[in-house]
Amino acid sequence: MPSEPATPRVIAFTVIGLFAGLFAGFFGVGGGIIVVPLLILALHIDQRQASVTSLVAIIPTSLVAASAFLLSGSVPLDQTAFGLIIAIGSTITAPLGAWALRTWKTVTVRWIFIVILLVAAIQVLYQLPDRDSHLEWSIEIVAGLIASGAVMGFAAGLLGIGGGLLLLPLLVLVFGVSDLTAKALSLIAMFPAAISGTIGSARAGVVNWKAGMSLGIPMALSSTLGVWLATITPVEWANPLLAALLIYAVIQLIIRTIRSMRKG
């Protein structure tokens, strides 16, 4: 059976990347929740390879989008360190979450996170963040961010969703930061985590670098437009959109969990 011509595949990666990058920049997430289903449906890539390709693409996308937030003036440059602190926790626990997925009976844990995400979506609708609110240095803040990163990394490994979906409402609702600052910190935290995950996949020999870059370059480029749209969108509109994204993630998780229960 002849293989599919390379050019149409590159075009498909580019179109998906442009759309996903806009999404990633606007919401401050990796875009995997959009990319993976599209790669499976449009290009018939299997789940594992789609996830690996998405992770490769997040490396340039998170770097460019986070830089765009910082250069826009909407997020102070001194917030960068806080994003890297979050990454410390997430990088440590993401492999533990993946291990738990393979070894635990995870149905109960999955339902707990589903409820948490649903409650967060409802809270986000009613709690509007102050866009002049940013993080300040203290032992409590640093410890809280490391713990948040740890929860984010573990849940991402366990649930198979981007950690940004958990981190965004946590930063806005618990730490009280601006939604724009939360998005920038989420992207900063993703950068080292995506590199770490990609290195692991590369050692296992499952990374398709051409596919990853065919997706990642257009994602990175269009993420700057997403960031610009995020900075000009009033928080009264941005929060309902974030709540809708969280509800979409909840629906996906419910479907996956029910399928897992049926297989079990």
N, C-alpha and C positions, 0 to 999 in steps of 0.2 A: 504494500500500500504506500503510495507516494506521500512524502512528508508535506506538511502545509508550507507554502512559500513563506520565506523569511519576511519579505516586505509587508504583507498584510498583518503579520504578527507584530512587527515593530510599530505599525500604524495603530493597531489595537492597544498595545502597551502605552503609546503616546496619548491616545484619547483618554484611556482610563487614568493615566497619570495626571493629566491636566485637570480632570474632574476631581480626583482624589486629593490633589495638592491644594486646590481651592478649599475643599472641605477641611483638610488638615490645618491650613493656615487660619481659617475662620474660627474653628473650634479649639485649636491648640491640642489636637490629638494626632496620632500617627497615621490615621486614615485606613488602618487595616480592616476596620469594621465595614468599610466600603470596598476596599481593594480586593480582599480575599474572595468574597462572593462574586465579584465581577470577573476575576481571573478564572474562577471555576466555571461560571456560566458562559462567558464569551470565548475563552480560549481553551476550555476543557482541561485545565491544569488541575492535578489532584490537590487535595486539601493541604497536605504537608508542604508540597513544593510552592503552592500559592502563599502559604504563611512565611516560608523562608524568603521568597522573592519580595514580599511586602516588607519584611524586616530589613533587607538590604536597601530598599528604597527609602526607608525611614531615616537612614543615616544622613544623606544630603538634605532631605526634606526638613528634618528637625533642626539641623544646623542653620539652614537658610531662613526658615520661618522664625526661629528664636532670634536670630540676628535682626530680622526685619522688625520684630516687636521692639527690640532694644534701640534700634536706630530711629524708630518712629517717634521716640520721645515719650511714648505713653507708658513705658516701663523703665524705671531708673536702672542704669548699668550695674549699680551695686546689688541688684537682686539676683544677678547671675550666680553668685556663690550659693545662694539658697537652693537653686535648682540642682547644683552639683551635690549638695548635701543630701537632697532627696534621693539622688541617684545612688548614693552609697548604700542606703537601705534596700532599694529595689534590686540592685545588682546582686546583693547577697542572697535575697530570698526568692528571686525568680526561679532558680534551679530547684529550690525546695518545693515550690508550687508545682513545677512540672513533675517532680518525683512523687508528690502526693497524688497527682492526677493518675499516675500509673499504679500506685500501691494502695491508696485509701478507697473506702466506699464513700464517694464524694457527694452523693445526692443531697444529703442533709446540708452540707456546707454550701453547695450551690444554691439551694433554696434560701439560705440565710443571706447570701450576697445578693440574690435577686430582690429580696425584701428591702435590704439596705439601699440598693440602687433606686428602687421604686420610691422609698421614703425621701431619698435625696432629690429625686426629680420633683416631687411635690413641694419640698422645702425651697428648692431653687426658684420655683414659680413665685413664691411669696416674699423671699428675702433678697432685695436688690442690693448689690454690693456698691460700696463707695469707690469710685475710680481713682480717688486720691489716696487710697489706703494701700500701704505696702508693708512688707515685713521689716521688723527691727531686730537687731542682734540681742539675743539673750540665751542663757543656757536652756530655758524651757522651750524656746522656739526651735533651737537646733535639735534638741532631743525629740521634740514633737515631729519635726520634719523627717528625721531618720526613721522614726517609728512609722510615719505615714508612708515613706518610701518602702519600708519593709512590708507593710500591708499591701501596698500597690503591687509590688513585685510578686509576692506570694499569690495574690488573687489573679494576677495576669497569667502566671504560670499554670494555676489550677483551672481557671475558667476559659483560658484561650482568648481573652479579649485584651485590648490595649489598656495598660495601666492608667493612661490619661483619663479614661472615662471614670475611674474611681477617684483619681487625684483632684480633678477639677472641682467637683462639688465639695470635697473635703477642704480644699484651700479656701474656697469662698465661704462656706458655712461655718467651719470650725476656726480657721485662722483669720477670717474676716478681710481677706485681701480683695483688691480689685479683680474683676473677671479677666481683665487684660493681663494683669500680673500673673494670675493663676494659669492662663494659657501659655504665657512665656516660660514660666517655671516648669510646666508640664513638658514642653518641647525640649528645654534644656536637660531635664532629667532623662528624657528618652534617648538623647544622643549617645552617651556612654553605654546605656543598656542595649541599644541596637547594635553598637559595635561589638560588645561582648557576646551577644546572641549570634551575630553573624560569624564571628571567629569560631564559635563552637560548631556552627553548621558547616563552615568551610573545612574544619578539621575532619568532619564526618563525610566530606565530599559531596554534599547535597546542594551547594550553592551554584546557581546559574547566574554568573556575573553579568552576562550580556542582557539577560532578561531583567535583572535587578536594576541595571543602569538605564535600560530602555524605559523602565517605569520610573526610576528615581529622579532622573534629570527633568522630565516634564513636571513631575510632582513638585520638585524644589522650585522650579520657575513659577508655577502657578500659585504656590503657597504664598508668595509675596502679595499677590492680588487678594488672597483670602485674608491675610493679615491686615491689609489696608481696609478691606470691607469691615473687619472686626473693629478697627479703631474708629470708624465713622458710624457704626451702628449703635444707636442708643441702647443703654443697658436695659431699658424697658422692653426692647425687642430681643436683645441678645439672650436674656435669661429664659424666656419661653422657648427659644430655639434650642438652647442647651437642655432644657427639660425634655423637649421632644426627642433629642438625641439619646438621652438616658433611657427614655421609655422604649425607643427602638432597640437599644441594647438589651433591655429587660425582656422584650419579646423574643429576641434571638436566643437569649440564655434559657428562657422557658422552653422553647422548641428543642434546643440541644439537650436539656435536662430530661425532658419527656422521652426523647429518642433513646437517651442513655438508659433510662429506667426500663424501657421496652426491651432493649437488647439484653439488659441484666436479667 
